[in-house]
Amino acid sequence: MNAEKQEIFTQVRDILVDLFELEPADIVPEARLSEDLDIDSIDAVDMLVDLKKTINVDISPSQFKQVRTIQDVVDVFAELSAKA
């Protein structure tokens, strides 16, 4: 994972810990949002709003729809921030 993706991963982990009281050790790149972390669609919207503010990129719901794992979240935000 490059430095930018590592930074985004750290931000994602911090937001998930703050919003959903998850254990930081449970938030690993291969963790599935729904199955492993019990994040439903409404929780995902809350996470998305916080990430948009933190990382300062705009993401549409359709871009976020195919996200399944923490690594997917990191990849989408890294790609969008590279274009910004």
PyMOL Python script that loads the backbone (N, CA, C, O; Angstrom):
from pymol import cmd

cmd.read_pdbstr("""\
ATOM      1  N   MET A   1       0.860  -1.184   0.000  1.00  0.00           N
ATOM      2  CA  MET A   1       0.000   0.000   0.000  1.00  0.00           C
ATOM      3  C   MET A   1       0.899   1.237   0.000  1.00  0.00           C
ATOM      4  O   MET A   1       1.787   1.374   0.842  1.00  0.00           O
ATOM      5  N   ASN A   2       0.654   2.135  -0.958  1.00  0.00           N
ATOM      6  CA  ASN A   2       1.474   3.345  -1.006  1.00  0.00           C
ATOM      7  C   ASN A   2       1.085   4.314   0.114  1.00  0.00           C
ATOM      8  O   ASN A   2       0.105   4.097   0.827  1.00  0.00           O
ATOM      9  N   ALA A   3       1.862   5.374   0.253  1.00  0.00           N
ATOM     10  CA  ALA A   3       1.663   6.300   1.376  1.00  0.00           C
ATOM     11  C   ALA A   3       0.284   6.955   1.346  1.00  0.00           C
ATOM     12  O   ALA A   3      -0.353   7.123   2.386  1.00  0.00           O
ATOM     13  N   GLU A   4      -0.172   7.322   0.150  1.00  0.00           N
ATOM     14  CA  GLU A   4      -1.485   7.967   0.050  1.00  0.00           C
ATOM     15  C   GLU A   4      -2.592   7.001   0.465  1.00  0.00           C
ATOM     16  O   GLU A   4      -3.494   7.365   1.220  1.00  0.00           O
ATOM     17  N   LYS A   5      -2.516   5.775  -0.031  1.00  0.00           N
ATOM     18  CA  LYS A   5      -3.535   4.788   0.338  1.00  0.00           C
ATOM     19  C   LYS A   5      -3.443   4.446   1.819  1.00  0.00           C
ATOM     20  O   LYS A   5      -4.469   4.199   2.453  1.00  0.00           O
ATOM     21  N   GLN A   6      -2.252   4.428   2.378  1.00  0.00           N
ATOM     22  CA  GLN A   6      -2.095   4.161   3.809  1.00  0.00           C
ATOM     23  C   GLN A   6      -2.766   5.262   4.625  1.00  0.00           C
ATOM     24  O   GLN A   6      -3.423   4.991   5.630  1.00  0.00           O
ATOM     25  N   GLU A   7      -2.593   6.503   4.181  1.00  0.00           N
ATOM     26  CA  GLU A   7      -3.219   7.633   4.882  1.00  0.00           C
ATOM     27  C   GLU A   7      -4.743   7.542   4.800  1.00  0.00           C
ATOM     28  O   GLU A   7      -5.433   7.777   5.791  1.00  0.00           O
ATOM     29  N   ILE A   8      -5.267   7.201   3.622  1.00  0.00           N
ATOM     30  CA  ILE A   8      -6.714   7.059   3.465  1.00  0.00           C
ATOM     31  C   ILE A   8      -7.215   5.907   4.334  1.00  0.00           C
ATOM     32  O   ILE A   8      -8.253   6.022   4.984  1.00  0.00           O
ATOM     33  N   PHE A   9      -6.473   4.794   4.343  1.00  0.00           N
ATOM     34  CA  PHE A   9      -6.853   3.657   5.185  1.00  0.00           C
ATOM     35  C   PHE A   9      -6.940   4.084   6.653  1.00  0.00           C
ATOM     36  O   PHE A   9      -7.890   3.727   7.350  1.00  0.00           O
ATOM     37  N   THR A  10      -5.964   4.838   7.111  1.00  0.00           N
ATOM     38  CA  THR A  10      -5.956   5.314   8.500  1.00  0.00           C
ATOM     39  C   THR A  10      -7.179   6.187   8.771  1.00  0.00           C
ATOM     40  O   THR A  10      -7.798   6.069   9.828  1.00  0.00           O
ATOM     41  N   GLN A  11      -7.529   7.053   7.835  1.00  0.00           N
ATOM     42  CA  GLN A  11      -8.703   7.910   8.002  1.00  0.00           C
ATOM     43  C   GLN A  11      -9.985   7.083   8.028  1.00  0.00           C
ATOM     44  O   GLN A  11     -10.876   7.335   8.838  1.00  0.00           O
ATOM     45  N   VAL A  12     -10.073   6.101   7.144  1.00  0.00           N
ATOM     46  CA  VAL A  12     -11.239   5.212   7.117  1.00  0.00           C
ATOM     47  C   VAL A  12     -11.358   4.479   8.452  1.00  0.00           C
ATOM     48  O   VAL A  12     -12.438   4.416   9.039  1.00  0.00           O
ATOM     49  N   ARG A  13     -10.248   3.930   8.922  1.00  0.00           N
ATOM     50  CA  ARG A  13     -10.258   3.197  10.196  1.00  0.00           C
ATOM     51  C   ARG A  13     -10.692   4.111  11.336  1.00  0.00           C
ATOM     52  O   ARG A  13     -11.524   3.723  12.156  1.00  0.00           O
ATOM     53  N   ASP A  14     -10.141   5.314  11.395  1.00  0.00           N
ATOM     54  CA  ASP A  14     -10.499   6.245  12.478  1.00  0.00           C
ATOM     55  C   ASP A  14     -11.978   6.602  12.444  1.00  0.00           C
ATOM     56  O   ASP A  14     -12.621   6.682  13.491  1.00  0.00           O
ATOM     57  N   ILE A  15     -12.521   6.816  11.252  1.00  0.00           N
ATOM     58  CA  ILE A  15     -13.943   7.151  11.124  1.00  0.00           C
ATOM     59  C   ILE A  15     -14.811   5.975  11.576  1.00  0.00           C
ATOM     60  O   ILE A  15     -15.800   6.166  12.283  1.00  0.00           O
ATOM     61  N   LEU A  16     -14.438   4.761  11.169  1.00  0.00           N
ATOM     62  CA  LEU A  16     -15.221   3.585  11.566  1.00  0.00           C
ATOM     63  C   LEU A  16     -15.169   3.356  13.073  1.00  0.00           C
ATOM     64  O   LEU A  16     -16.167   2.969  13.679  1.00  0.00           O
ATOM     65  N   VAL A  17     -14.028   3.591  13.666  1.00  0.00           N
ATOM     66  CA  VAL A  17     -13.898   3.452  15.124  1.00  0.00           C
ATOM     67  C   VAL A  17     -14.779   4.490  15.813  1.00  0.00           C
ATOM     68  O   VAL A  17     -15.492   4.173  16.765  1.00  0.00           O
ATOM     69  N   ASP A  18     -14.726   5.743  15.324  1.00  0.00           N
ATOM     70  CA  ASP A  18     -15.511   6.822  15.936  1.00  0.00           C
ATOM     71  C   ASP A  18     -17.017   6.639  15.734  1.00  0.00           C
ATOM     72  O   ASP A  18     -17.793   6.777  16.679  1.00  0.00           O
ATOM     73  N   LEU A  19     -17.427   6.330  14.506  1.00  0.00           N
ATOM     74  CA  LEU A  19     -18.854   6.248  14.201  1.00  0.00           C
ATOM     75  C   LEU A  19     -19.522   4.998  14.753  1.00  0.00           C
ATOM     76  O   LEU A  19     -20.639   5.056  15.268  1.00  0.00           O
ATOM     77  N   PHE A  20     -18.835   3.873  14.643  1.00  0.00           N
ATOM     78  CA  PHE A  20     -19.487   2.596  14.918  1.00  0.00           C
ATOM     79  C   PHE A  20     -18.872   1.817  16.075  1.00  0.00           C
ATOM     80  O   PHE A  20     -19.248   0.674  16.336  1.00  0.00           O
ATOM     81  N   GLU A  21     -17.925   2.444  16.765  1.00  0.00           N
ATOM     82  CA  GLU A  21     -17.279   1.831  17.929  1.00  0.00           C
ATOM     83  C   GLU A  21     -16.704   0.453  17.605  1.00  0.00           C
ATOM     84  O   GLU A  21     -16.795  -0.480  18.403  1.00  0.00           O
ATOM     85  N   LEU A  22     -16.114   0.351  16.418  1.00  0.00           N
ATOM     86  CA  LEU A  22     -15.453  -0.889  16.019  1.00  0.00           C
ATOM     87  C   LEU A  22     -14.047  -0.938  16.608  1.00  0.00           C
ATOM     88  O   LEU A  22     -13.468   0.095  16.945  1.00  0.00           O
ATOM     89  N   GLU A  23     -13.519  -2.117  16.724  1.00  0.00           N
ATOM     90  CA  GLU A  23     -12.153  -2.283  17.193  1.00  0.00           C
ATOM     91  C   GLU A  23     -11.196  -1.997  16.037  1.00  0.00           C
ATOM     92  O   GLU A  23     -11.381  -2.540  14.948  1.00  0.00           O
ATOM     93  N   PRO A  24     -10.181  -1.160  16.244  1.00  0.00           N
ATOM     94  CA  PRO A  24      -9.233  -0.876  15.157  1.00  0.00           C
ATOM     95  C   PRO A  24      -8.621  -2.145  14.558  1.00  0.00           C
ATOM     96  O   PRO A  24      -8.365  -2.195  13.355  1.00  0.00           O
ATOM     97  N   ALA A  25      -8.389  -3.146  15.364  1.00  0.00           N
ATOM     98  CA  ALA A  25      -7.776  -4.389  14.873  1.00  0.00           C
ATOM     99  C   ALA A  25      -8.695  -5.131  13.895  1.00  0.00           C
ATOM    100  O   ALA A  25      -8.219  -5.921  13.079  1.00  0.00           O
ATOM    101  N   ASP A  26     -10.010  -4.882  13.971  1.00  0.00           N
ATOM    102  CA  ASP A  26     -10.960  -5.542  13.068  1.00  0.00           C
ATOM    103  C   ASP A  26     -10.995  -4.888  11.690  1.00  0.00           C
ATOM    104  O   ASP A  26     -11.486  -5.478  10.728  1.00  0.00           O
ATOM    105  N   ILE A  27     -10.475  -3.670  11.603  1.00  0.00           N
ATOM    106  CA  ILE A  27     -10.552  -2.914  10.352  1.00  0.00           C
ATOM    107  C   ILE A  27      -9.260  -3.150   9.569  1.00  0.00           C
ATOM    108  O   ILE A  27      -8.262  -2.448   9.730  1.00  0.00           O
ATOM    109  N   VAL A  28      -9.328  -4.153   8.733  1.00  0.00           N
ATOM    110  CA  VAL A  28      -8.193  -4.540   7.890  1.00  0.00           C
ATOM    111  C   VAL A  28      -8.644  -4.420   6.431  1.00  0.00           C
ATOM    112  O   VAL A  28      -9.844  -4.444   6.159  1.00  0.00           O
ATOM    113  N   PRO A  29      -7.705  -4.293   5.494  1.00  0.00           N
ATOM    114  CA  PRO A  29      -8.097  -4.075   4.094  1.00  0.00           C
ATOM    115  C   PRO A  29      -9.088  -5.099   3.548  1.00  0.00           C
ATOM    116  O   PRO A  29      -9.973  -4.744   2.768  1.00  0.00           O
ATOM    117  N   GLU A  30      -8.953  -6.362   3.945  1.00  0.00           N
ATOM    118  CA  GLU A  30      -9.832  -7.390   3.384  1.00  0.00           C
ATOM    119  C   GLU A  30     -11.168  -7.517   4.123  1.00  0.00           C
ATOM    120  O   GLU A  30     -12.009  -8.322   3.720  1.00  0.00           O
ATOM    121  N   ALA A  31     -11.383  -6.753   5.180  1.00  0.00           N
ATOM    122  CA  ALA A  31     -12.646  -6.818   5.931  1.00  0.00           C
ATOM    123  C   ALA A  31     -13.798  -6.357   5.041  1.00  0.00           C
ATOM    124  O   ALA A  31     -13.724  -5.307   4.403  1.00  0.00           O
ATOM    125  N   ARG A  32     -14.858  -7.155   5.010  1.00  0.00           N
ATOM    126  CA  ARG A  32     -16.053  -6.806   4.238  1.00  0.00           C
ATOM    127  C   ARG A  32     -16.951  -5.924   5.098  1.00  0.00           C
ATOM    128  O   ARG A  32     -17.202  -6.224   6.265  1.00  0.00           O
ATOM    129  N   LEU A  33     -17.424  -4.847   4.515  1.00  0.00           N
ATOM    130  CA  LEU A  33     -18.212  -3.871   5.271  1.00  0.00           C
ATOM    131  C   LEU A  33     -19.440  -4.509   5.903  1.00  0.00           C
ATOM    132  O   LEU A  33     -19.668  -4.371   7.105  1.00  0.00           O
ATOM    133  N   SER A  34     -20.218  -5.195   5.110  1.00  0.00           N
ATOM    134  CA  SER A  34     -21.474  -5.744   5.607  1.00  0.00           C
ATOM    135  C   SER A  34     -21.255  -6.999   6.451  1.00  0.00           C
ATOM    136  O   SER A  34     -21.692  -7.070   7.600  1.00  0.00           O
ATOM    137  N   GLU A  35     -20.585  -7.972   5.878  1.00  0.00           N
ATOM    138  CA  GLU A  35     -20.467  -9.274   6.530  1.00  0.00           C
ATOM    139  C   GLU A  35     -19.548  -9.259   7.755  1.00  0.00           C
ATOM    140  O   GLU A  35     -19.877  -9.852   8.782  1.00  0.00           O
ATOM    141  N   ASP A  36     -18.404  -8.588   7.650  1.00  0.00           N
ATOM    142  CA  ASP A  36     -17.424  -8.632   8.737  1.00  0.00           C
ATOM    143  C   ASP A  36     -17.608  -7.511   9.762  1.00  0.00           C
ATOM    144  O   ASP A  36     -17.390  -7.708  10.957  1.00  0.00           O
ATOM    145  N   LEU A  37     -18.010  -6.336   9.279  1.00  0.00           N
ATOM    146  CA  LEU A  37     -18.083  -5.175  10.176  1.00  0.00           C
ATOM    147  C   LEU A  37     -19.512  -4.764  10.512  1.00  0.00           C
ATOM    148  O   LEU A  37     -19.725  -3.830  11.285  1.00  0.00           O
ATOM    149  N   ASP A  38     -20.484  -5.451   9.939  1.00  0.00           N
ATOM    150  CA  ASP A  38     -21.902  -5.196  10.226  1.00  0.00           C
ATOM    151  C   ASP A  38     -22.301  -3.757   9.910  1.00  0.00           C
ATOM    152  O   ASP A  38     -23.045  -3.128  10.663  1.00  0.00           O
ATOM    153  N   ILE A  39     -21.797  -3.242   8.783  1.00  0.00           N
ATOM    154  CA  ILE A  39     -22.141  -1.894   8.338  1.00  0.00           C
ATOM    155  C   ILE A  39     -23.225  -2.028   7.276  1.00  0.00           C
ATOM    156  O   ILE A  39     -22.986  -2.569   6.197  1.00  0.00           O
ATOM    157  N   ASP A  40     -24.424  -1.527   7.595  1.00  0.00           N
ATOM    158  CA  ASP A  40     -25.516  -1.616   6.630  1.00  0.00           C
ATOM    159  C   ASP A  40     -25.503  -0.398   5.709  1.00  0.00           C
ATOM    160  O   ASP A  40     -24.610   0.444   5.807  1.00  0.00           O
ATOM    161  N   SER A  41     -26.469  -0.302   4.832  1.00  0.00           N
ATOM    162  CA  SER A  41     -26.457   0.769   3.832  1.00  0.00           C
ATOM    163  C   SER A  41     -26.583   2.156   4.463  1.00  0.00           C
ATOM    164  O   SER A  41     -25.981   3.112   3.973  1.00  0.00           O
ATOM    165  N   ILE A  42     -27.346   2.275   5.530  1.00  0.00           N
ATOM    166  CA  ILE A  42     -27.478   3.571   6.198  1.00  0.00           C
ATOM    167  C   ILE A  42     -26.163   3.944   6.885  1.00  0.00           C
ATOM    168  O   ILE A  42     -25.736   5.097   6.837  1.00  0.00           O
ATOM    169  N   ASP A  43     -25.527   2.963   7.523  1.00  0.00           N
ATOM    170  CA  ASP A  43     -24.210   3.206   8.121  1.00  0.00           C
ATOM    171  C   ASP A  43     -23.200   3.612   7.051  1.00  0.00           C
ATOM    172  O   ASP A  43     -22.367   4.491   7.274  1.00  0.00           O
ATOM    173  N   ALA A  44     -23.280   2.969   5.893  1.00  0.00           N
ATOM    174  CA  ALA A  44     -22.348   3.270   4.805  1.00  0.00           C
ATOM    175  C   ALA A  44     -22.509   4.717   4.342  1.00  0.00           C
ATOM    176  O   ALA A  44     -21.521   5.375   4.014  1.00  0.00           O
ATOM    177  N   VAL A  45     -23.740   5.214   4.314  1.00  0.00           N
ATOM    178  CA  VAL A  45     -23.978   6.610   3.940  1.00  0.00           C
ATOM    179  C   VAL A  45     -23.327   7.539   4.970  1.00  0.00           C
ATOM    180  O   VAL A  45     -22.684   8.521   4.600  1.00  0.00           O
ATOM    181  N   ASP A  46     -23.491   7.234   6.253  1.00  0.00           N
ATOM    182  CA  ASP A  46     -22.846   8.048   7.303  1.00  0.00           C
ATOM    183  C   ASP A  46     -21.333   8.051   7.122  1.00  0.00           C
ATOM    184  O   ASP A  46     -20.691   9.096   7.219  1.00  0.00           O
ATOM    185  N   MET A  47     -20.768   6.874   6.858  1.00  0.00           N
ATOM    186  CA  MET A  47     -19.328   6.766   6.652  1.00  0.00           C
ATOM    187  C   MET A  47     -18.911   7.583   5.434  1.00  0.00           C
ATOM    188  O   MET A  47     -17.895   8.278   5.462  1.00  0.00           O
ATOM    189  N   LEU A  48     -19.694   7.496   4.374  1.00  0.00           N
ATOM    190  CA  LEU A  48     -19.400   8.215   3.144  1.00  0.00           C
ATOM    191  C   LEU A  48     -19.382   9.726   3.369  1.00  0.00           C
ATOM    192  O   LEU A  48     -18.486  10.418   2.885  1.00  0.00           O
ATOM    193  N   VAL A  49     -20.360  10.231   4.097  1.00  0.00           N
ATOM    194  CA  VAL A  49     -20.432  11.666   4.384  1.00  0.00           C
ATOM    195  C   VAL A  49     -19.183  12.115   5.152  1.00  0.00           C
ATOM    196  O   VAL A  49     -18.584  13.136   4.816  1.00  0.00           O
ATOM    197  N   ASP A  50     -18.795  11.364   6.169  1.00  0.00           N
ATOM    198  CA  ASP A  50     -17.610  11.706   6.945  1.00  0.00           C
ATOM    199  C   ASP A  50     -16.343  11.637   6.100  1.00  0.00           C
ATOM    200  O   ASP A  50     -15.471  12.498   6.211  1.00  0.00           O
ATOM    201  N   LEU A  51     -16.243  10.623   5.266  1.00  0.00           N
ATOM    202  CA  LEU A  51     -15.057  10.478   4.417  1.00  0.00           C
ATOM    203  C   LEU A  51     -14.954  11.609   3.400  1.00  0.00           C
ATOM    204  O   LEU A  51     -13.862  12.105   3.124  1.00  0.00           O
ATOM    205  N   LYS A  52     -16.095  12.015   2.842  1.00  0.00           N
ATOM    206  CA  LYS A  52     -16.083  13.121   1.882  1.00  0.00           C
ATOM    207  C   LYS A  52     -15.537  14.389   2.535  1.00  0.00           C
ATOM    208  O   LYS A  52     -14.776  15.133   1.917  1.00  0.00           O
ATOM    209  N   LYS A  53     -15.931  14.633   3.788  1.00  0.00           N
ATOM    210  CA  LYS A  53     -15.439  15.807   4.512  1.00  0.00           C
ATOM    211  C   LYS A  53     -13.961  15.666   4.839  1.00  0.00           C
ATOM    212  O   LYS A  53     -13.192  16.612   4.669  1.00  0.00           O
ATOM    213  N   THR A  54     -13.562  14.491   5.306  1.00  0.00           N
ATOM    214  CA  THR A  54     -12.194  14.268   5.752  1.00  0.00           C
ATOM    215  C   THR A  54     -11.202  14.279   4.592  1.00  0.00           C
ATOM    216  O   THR A  54     -10.144  14.903   4.673  1.00  0.00           O
ATOM    217  N   ILE A  55     -11.550  13.591   3.524  1.00  0.00           N
ATOM    218  CA  ILE A  55     -10.625  13.441   2.404  1.00  0.00           C
ATOM    219  C   ILE A  55     -10.830  14.546   1.366  1.00  0.00           C
ATOM    220  O   ILE A  55      -9.980  14.758   0.501  1.00  0.00           O
ATOM    221  N   ASN A  56     -11.946  15.238   1.455  1.00  0.00           N
ATOM    222  CA  ASN A  56     -12.234  16.390   0.610  1.00  0.00           C
ATOM    223  C   ASN A  56     -12.327  16.019  -0.870  1.00  0.00           C
ATOM    224  O   ASN A  56     -11.750  16.689  -1.726  1.00  0.00           O
ATOM    225  N   VAL A  57     -13.053  14.954  -1.155  1.00  0.00           N
ATOM    226  CA  VAL A  57     -13.361  14.596  -2.538  1.00  0.00           C
ATOM    227  C   VAL A  57     -14.861  14.359  -2.643  1.00  0.00           C
ATOM    228  O   VAL A  57     -15.539  14.061  -1.660  1.00  0.00           O
ATOM    229  N   ASP A  58     -15.351  14.500  -3.860  1.00  0.00           N
ATOM    230  CA  ASP A  58     -16.773  14.266  -4.081  1.00  0.00           C
ATOM    231  C   ASP A  58     -16.941  12.871  -4.662  1.00  0.00           C
ATOM    232  O   ASP A  58     -16.236  12.492  -5.597  1.00  0.00           O
ATOM    233  N   ILE A  59     -17.851  12.131  -4.121  1.00  0.00           N
ATOM    234  CA  ILE A  59     -18.120  10.772  -4.589  1.00  0.00           C
ATOM    235  C   ILE A  59     -19.618  10.600  -4.725  1.00  0.00           C
ATOM    236  O   ILE A  59     -20.388  11.035  -3.868  1.00  0.00           O
ATOM    237  N   SER A  60     -20.020   9.967  -5.803  1.00  0.00           N
ATOM    238  CA  SER A  60     -21.448   9.748  -6.016  1.00  0.00           C
ATOM    239  C   SER A  60     -21.843   8.405  -5.418  1.00  0.00           C
ATOM    240  O   SER A  60     -21.003   7.518  -5.269  1.00  0.00           O
ATOM    241  N   PRO A  61     -23.109   8.254  -5.079  1.00  0.00           N
ATOM    242  CA  PRO A  61     -23.563   6.964  -4.558  1.00  0.00           C
ATOM    243  C   PRO A  61     -23.284   5.815  -5.530  1.00  0.00           C
ATOM    244  O   PRO A  61     -22.995   4.698  -5.101  1.00  0.00           O
ATOM    245  N   SER A  62     -23.369   6.082  -6.838  1.00  0.00           N
ATOM    246  CA  SER A  62     -23.106   5.006  -7.804  1.00  0.00           C
ATOM    247  C   SER A  62     -21.643   4.567  -7.763  1.00  0.00           C
ATOM    248  O   SER A  62     -21.347   3.388  -7.959  1.00  0.00           O
ATOM    249  N   GLN A  63     -20.723   5.507  -7.508  1.00  0.00           N
ATOM    250  CA  GLN A  63     -19.308   5.138  -7.393  1.00  0.00           C
ATOM    251  C   GLN A  63     -19.061   4.314  -6.143  1.00  0.00           C
ATOM    252  O   GLN A  63     -18.139   3.498  -6.101  1.00  0.00           O
ATOM    253  N   PHE A  64     -19.870   4.522  -5.142  1.00  0.00           N
ATOM    254  CA  PHE A  64     -19.675   3.829  -3.865  1.00  0.00           C
ATOM    255  C   PHE A  64     -20.435   2.508  -3.821  1.00  0.00           C
ATOM    256  O   PHE A  64     -20.196   1.681  -2.941  1.00  0.00           O
ATOM    257  N   LYS A  65     -21.352   2.308  -4.769  1.00  0.00           N
ATOM    258  CA  LYS A  65     -22.223   1.132  -4.738  1.00  0.00           C
ATOM    259  C   LYS A  65     -21.467  -0.192  -4.853  1.00  0.00           C
ATOM    260  O   LYS A  65     -21.868  -1.189  -4.252  1.00  0.00           O
ATOM    261  N   GLN A  66     -20.372  -0.207  -5.623  1.00  0.00           N
ATOM    262  CA  GLN A  66     -19.651  -1.456  -5.803  1.00  0.00           C
ATOM    263  C   GLN A  66     -18.614  -1.729  -4.713  1.00  0.00           C
ATOM    264  O   GLN A  66     -17.906  -2.735  -4.766  1.00  0.00           O
ATOM    265  N   VAL A  67     -18.527  -0.857  -3.751  1.00  0.00           N
ATOM    266  CA  VAL A  67     -17.586  -1.025  -2.648  1.00  0.00           C
ATOM    267  C   VAL A  67     -18.065  -2.144  -1.720  1.00  0.00           C
ATOM    268  O   VAL A  67     -19.209  -2.133  -1.264  1.00  0.00           O
ATOM    269  N   ARG A  68     -17.186  -3.103  -1.447  1.00  0.00           N
ATOM    270  CA  ARG A  68     -17.534  -4.227  -0.575  1.00  0.00           C
ATOM    271  C   ARG A  68     -16.592  -4.373   0.623  1.00  0.00           C
ATOM    272  O   ARG A  68     -16.997  -4.831   1.691  1.00  0.00           O
ATOM    273  N   THR A  69     -15.331  -3.979   0.431  1.00  0.00           N
ATOM    274  CA  THR A  69     -14.329  -4.170   1.489  1.00  0.00           C
ATOM    275  C   THR A  69     -13.692  -2.831   1.854  1.00  0.00           C
ATOM    276  O   THR A  69     -13.877  -1.825   1.169  1.00  0.00           O
ATOM    277  N   ILE A  70     -12.948  -2.849   2.936  1.00  0.00           N
ATOM    278  CA  ILE A  70     -12.194  -1.651   3.331  1.00  0.00           C
ATOM    279  C   ILE A  70     -11.234  -1.251   2.213  1.00  0.00           C
ATOM    280  O   ILE A  70     -11.084  -0.065   1.920  1.00  0.00           O
ATOM    281  N   GLN A  71     -10.581  -2.235   1.587  1.00  0.00           N
ATOM    282  CA  GLN A  71      -9.654  -1.927   0.491  1.00  0.00           C
ATOM    283  C   GLN A  71     -10.375  -1.254  -0.666  1.00  0.00           C
ATOM    284  O   GLN A  71      -9.817  -0.359  -1.301  1.00  0.00           O
ATOM    285  N   ASP A  72     -11.609  -1.669  -0.951  1.00  0.00           N
ATOM    286  CA  ASP A  72     -12.393  -1.011  -2.005  1.00  0.00           C
ATOM    287  C   ASP A  72     -12.621   0.462  -1.671  1.00  0.00           C
ATOM    288  O   ASP A  72     -12.512   1.324  -2.543  1.00  0.00           O
ATOM    289  N   VAL A  73     -12.936   0.746  -0.415  1.00  0.00           N
ATOM    290  CA  VAL A  73     -13.146   2.134   0.025  1.00  0.00           C
ATOM    291  C   VAL A  73     -11.871   2.937  -0.208  1.00  0.00           C
ATOM    292  O   VAL A  73     -11.906   4.028  -0.777  1.00  0.00           O
ATOM    293  N   VAL A  74     -10.755   2.387   0.235  1.00  0.00           N
ATOM    294  CA  VAL A  74      -9.458   3.064   0.083  1.00  0.00           C
ATOM    295  C   VAL A  74      -9.164   3.311  -1.397  1.00  0.00           C
ATOM    296  O   VAL A  74      -8.762   4.411  -1.775  1.00  0.00           O
ATOM    297  N   ASP A  75      -9.363   2.296  -2.229  1.00  0.00           N
ATOM    298  CA  ASP A  75      -9.064   2.424  -3.653  1.00  0.00           C
ATOM    299  C   ASP A  75      -9.912   3.492  -4.328  1.00  0.00           C
ATOM    300  O   ASP A  75      -9.396   4.288  -5.113  1.00  0.00           O
ATOM    301  N   VAL A  76     -11.216   3.518  -4.030  1.00  0.00           N
ATOM    302  CA  VAL A  76     -12.111   4.510  -4.639  1.00  0.00           C
ATOM    303  C   VAL A  76     -11.693   5.919  -4.229  1.00  0.00           C
ATOM    304  O   VAL A  76     -11.617   6.809  -5.076  1.00  0.00           O
ATOM    305  N   PHE A  77     -11.426   6.131  -2.959  1.00  0.00           N
ATOM    306  CA  PHE A  77     -11.054   7.472  -2.509  1.00  0.00           C
ATOM    307  C   PHE A  77      -9.668   7.874  -3.005  1.00  0.00           C
ATOM    308  O   PHE A  77      -9.442   9.050  -3.290  1.00  0.00           O
ATOM    309  N   ALA A  78      -8.744   6.936  -3.116  1.00  0.00           N
ATOM    310  CA  ALA A  78      -7.414   7.240  -3.660  1.00  0.00           C
ATOM    311  C   ALA A  78      -7.522   7.650  -5.127  1.00  0.00           C
ATOM    312  O   ALA A  78      -6.868   8.594  -5.571  1.00  0.00           O
ATOM    313  N   GLU A  79      -8.354   6.930  -5.867  1.00  0.00           N
ATOM    314  CA  GLU A  79      -8.556   7.255  -7.285  1.00  0.00           C
ATOM    315  C   GLU A  79      -9.184   8.636  -7.443  1.00  0.00           C
ATOM    316  O   GLU A  79      -8.755   9.422  -8.288  1.00  0.00           O
ATOM    317  N   LEU A  80     -10.188   8.931  -6.641  1.00  0.00           N
ATOM    318  CA  LEU A  80     -10.865  10.230  -6.738  1.00  0.00           C
ATOM    319  C   LEU A  80      -9.959  11.370  -6.288  1.00  0.00           C
ATOM    320  O   LEU A  80      -9.980  12.445  -6.887  1.00  0.00           O
ATOM    321  N   SER A  81      -9.172  11.157  -5.254  1.00  0.00           N
ATOM    322  CA  SER A  81      -8.301  12.238  -4.791  1.00  0.00           C
ATOM    323  C   SER A  81      -7.163  12.474  -5.782  1.00  0.00           C
ATOM    324  O   SER A  81      -6.644  13.587  -5.861  1.00  0.00           O
ATOM    325  N   ALA A  82      -6.767  11.458  -6.535  1.00  0.00           N
ATOM    326  CA  ALA A  82      -5.737  11.631  -7.557  1.00  0.00           C
ATOM    327  C   ALA A  82      -6.258  12.494  -8.700  1.00  0.00           C
ATOM    328  O   ALA A  82      -5.492  13.216  -9.339  1.00  0.00           O
ATOM    329  N   LYS A  83      -7.573  12.417  -8.958  1.00  0.00           N
ATOM    330  CA  LYS A  83      -8.182  13.204 -10.034  1.00  0.00           C
ATOM    331  C   LYS A  83      -8.502  14.633  -9.595  1.00  0.00           C
ATOM    332  O   LYS A  83      -8.683  15.522 -10.427  1.00  0.00           O
ATOM    333  N   ALA A  84      -8.569  14.838  -8.296  1.00  0.00           N
ATOM    334  CA  ALA A  84      -8.981  16.160  -7.779  1.00  0.00           C
ATOM    335  C   ALA A  84      -7.931  17.215  -7.995  1.00  0.00           C
ATOM    336  O   ALA A  84      -8.129  18.370  -7.617  1.00  0.00           O
TER     337      ALA A  84
END
""", "prot")
cmd.dss("prot")
cmd.show_as("cartoon", "prot")
cmd.util.cbc("prot")
cmd.orient("prot")
